[in-house]
């Protein structure tokens, strides 16, 4: 997907999740912020159904639109190496402004490229992604409580809404990495804006 001589080991953590939901990724320093949006969507398990933005040093990056309330910096014009030039650089990825899923992204290491490796790559992670439209972190906690307790008044409706049982510990790194390798073949609904 990208060519560069630097690979960024980053950790993406869903803020306020307890226990924490996170992914450790290897990503090219040449990845644009729009590429990062796609990578985080696949790695975390989101469905790209909502708006997003990056918050970096108090500035907001996304895909500008005439409908924006405040000006946005075009995320397609900035690379990971531009906005996070050193190890321990941090920034925020916010997804779904209604549910307000905030992710902290930390550059753990900047490494030389391994010519035999395929990037982006998810090295490790913990816990399943919350369902879309569950109501943010607090709605997710209620969802988990109802799903594990058959006597909970919302249990049946959540099981029906989700389509079965939900395993909050489930994570399939092979599936994530397959998605990351096919990232250029996915139809991203606002890529052409």
C-alpha positions as CSV (number, residue, x, y, z in Angstrom):
1,X,0.0,0.0,0.0
2,X,2.8,2.5,0.9
3,X,6.5,2.8,0.4
4,X,8.7,4.4,3.0
5,X,11.8,3.7,4.9
6,X,10.1,4.2,8.3
7,X,7.4,2.1,9.9
8,X,5.4,3.4,12.9
9,X,4.4,1.1,15.7
10,X,1.3,2.7,17.0
11,X,-1.2,1.8,19.8
12,X,-4.8,2.7,19.2
13,X,-6.8,2.7,22.5
14,X,-10.5,3.3,22.8
15,X,-10.7,6.0,25.6
16,X,-12.9,5.3,28.6
17,X,-13.4,1.6,27.7
18,X,-13.0,-0.7,30.8
19,X,-11.2,-2.9,30.4
20,X,-9.4,-1.1,27.6
21,X,-10.0,-2.0,24.0
22,X,-6.9,-1.5,21.9
23,X,-4.9,-2.5,18.9
24,X,-1.1,-2.4,18.2
25,X,-0.3,-1.7,14.6
26,X,2.6,-1.3,12.2
27,X,1.9,1.5,9.7
28,X,3.9,3.3,7.1
29,X,5.0,6.8,8.0
30,X,3.8,7.8,4.5
31,X,0.2,6.9,5.4
32,X,-2.1,9.9,5.1
33,X,-4.5,10.7,7.9
34,X,-7.3,9.5,5.5
35,X,-5.3,6.2,5.2
36,X,-5.1,6.1,9.0
37,X,-8.9,6.5,9.2
38,X,-9.3,3.4,7.1
39,X,-6.7,1.5,9.0
40,X,-8.3,2.3,12.4
41,X,-11.8,1.4,11.0
42,X,-10.6,-2.1,10.0
43,X,-8.3,-2.7,13.0
44,X,-10.9,-1.7,15.6
45,X,-13.8,-3.3,13.8
46,X,-15.9,-0.3,13.0
47,X,-18.1,-0.1,9.8
48,X,-17.2,3.4,8.5
49,X,-20.9,4.3,9.0
50,X,-20.3,7.7,10.6
51,X,-18.2,10.9,10.4
52,X,-14.8,11.1,11.9
53,X,-12.0,13.5,12.7
54,X,-8.5,13.7,14.0
55,X,-7.6,16.1,16.7
56,X,-3.9,17.0,16.6
57,X,-2.4,19.8,18.8
58,X,-5.8,21.5,19.0
59,X,-6.4,21.4,15.2
60,X,-9.2,19.4,13.5
61,X,-8.4,17.2,10.5
62,X,-11.0,15.4,8.3
63,X,-12.4,15.7,4.8
64,X,-13.6,19.3,4.5
65,X,-17.2,19.9,3.4
66,X,-19.4,23.0,2.8
67,X,-21.6,21.8,5.7
68,X,-18.8,22.1,8.3
69,X,-19.5,24.3,11.2
70,X,-15.9,25.2,11.6
71,X,-13.0,25.0,9.1
72,X,-11.2,21.6,9.0
73,X,-7.8,20.8,7.7
74,X,-7.8,18.3,4.8
75,X,-6.6,15.0,6.3
76,X,-5.7,13.7,2.8
77,X,-2.8,16.2,2.6
78,X,-1.0,15.1,5.9
79,X,1.0,12.0,6.5
80,X,1.6,10.2,9.8
81,X,5.2,11.3,9.6
82,X,4.1,14.9,9.3
83,X,1.9,15.0,12.3
84,X,3.7,12.5,14.6
85,X,7.4,13.0,13.8
86,X,8.7,11.4,17.0
87,X,8.2,8.4,19.3
88,X,5.6,9.1,22.0
89,X,3.7,11.6,19.7
90,X,0.0,11.4,20.5
91,X,-3.2,12.4,18.8
92,X,-6.9,11.6,18.9
93,X,-9.2,9.9,16.4
94,X,-12.8,10.6,17.0
95,X,-15.5,8.4,15.3
96,X,-19.3,8.8,15.3
97,X,-20.0,12.2,16.8
98,X,-23.2,11.0,18.4
99,X,-21.7,8.0,20.2
100,X,-18.4,9.9,20.5
101,X,-15.9,7.1,20.3
102,X,-12.5,8.7,21.1
103,X,-9.3,6.8,20.4
104,X,-5.9,7.8,21.6
105,X,-3.2,7.0,19.1
106,X,0.4,6.9,20.4
107,X,3.5,6.4,18.4
108,X,5.4,3.7,20.4
109,X,8.3,3.2,18.1
110,X,9.6,4.3,14.7
111,X,11.3,1.4,13.0
112,X,13.1,0.6,9.7
113,X,11.0,-1.1,7.1
114,X,11.2,-4.9,6.8
115,X,11.1,-5.6,3.1
116,X,9.5,-9.0,3.7
117,X,6.6,-7.7,5.8
118,X,3.2,-6.5,4.6
119,X,1.9,-3.2,6.0
120,X,-0.3,-2.1,7.6
121,X,-0.3,-5.0,10.1
122,X,-2.0,-5.5,13.4
123,X,0.4,-7.1,15.8
124,X,-1.8,-7.5,18.9
125,X,-5.0,-6.3,20.4
126,X,-7.5,-6.7,23.3
127,X,-11.2,-7.1,23.3
128,X,-13.9,-6.8,20.7
129,X,-15.0,-3.6,19.1
130,X,-18.3,-2.3,20.5
131,X,-21.3,-2.4,18.2
132,X,-22.1,0.6,16.1
133,X,-24.9,2.9,17.4
134,X,-24.9,1.3,20.9
135,X,-24.8,4.7,22.6
136,X,-21.1,5.3,23.2
137,X,-19.0,3.9,26.1
138,X,-21.9,4.3,28.6
139,X,-24.4,2.6,26.2
140,X,-21.9,-0.1,25.6
141,X,-21.6,-0.8,29.4
142,X,-25.4,-1.1,29.6
143,X,-25.4,-3.4,26.5
144,X,-22.7,-5.7,28.0
145,X,-24.7,-5.9,31.3
146,X,-27.9,-6.8,29.5
147,X,-26.2,-9.3,27.2
148,X,-24.7,-11.3,30.1
149,X,-27.8,-11.3,32.2
150,X,-30.8,-13.2,30.8
151,X,-33.0,-11.7,33.5
152,X,-32.1,-8.1,32.5
153,X,-35.1,-6.3,31.1
154,X,-33.2,-5.4,27.9
155,X,-31.6,-8.8,27.3
156,X,-34.0,-10.1,24.7
157,X,-34.1,-6.9,22.8
158,X,-30.3,-6.5,22.7
159,X,-29.9,-10.2,21.6
160,X,-32.4,-9.6,18.8
161,X,-30.8,-6.3,17.8
162,X,-27.3,-7.7,17.8
163,X,-28.4,-11.0,16.2
164,X,-27.2,-13.4,18.8
165,X,-24.7,-13.4,21.7
166,X,-21.8,-10.9,21.9
167,X,-18.4,-11.9,23.1
168,X,-16.6,-8.8,24.4
169,X,-13.3,-10.7,24.5
170,X,-13.3,-11.8,20.9
171,X,-10.7,-10.5,18.5
172,X,-9.5,-12.2,15.3
173,X,-6.1,-10.9,14.3
174,X,-6.1,-13.0,11.1
175,X,-9.4,-11.4,10.0
176,X,-8.1,-7.9,10.9
177,X,-4.9,-8.4,8.9
178,X,-6.8,-9.8,5.9
179,X,-8.9,-6.6,5.9
180,X,-5.8,-4.5,6.2
181,X,-4.2,-6.2,3.2
182,X,-7.4,-5.6,1.2
183,X,-7.8,-2.0,2.3
184,X,-7.4,-0.6,-1.2
185,X,-10.2,-2.8,-2.5
186,X,-12.8,-1.5,-0.1
187,X,-15.3,1.0,-1.3
188,X,-14.9,3.9,1.2
189,X,-18.2,5.8,0.9
190,X,-16.7,9.3,0.9
191,X,-13.3,8.7,-0.6
192,X,-14.1,10.7,-3.7
193,X,-15.3,13.9,-1.8
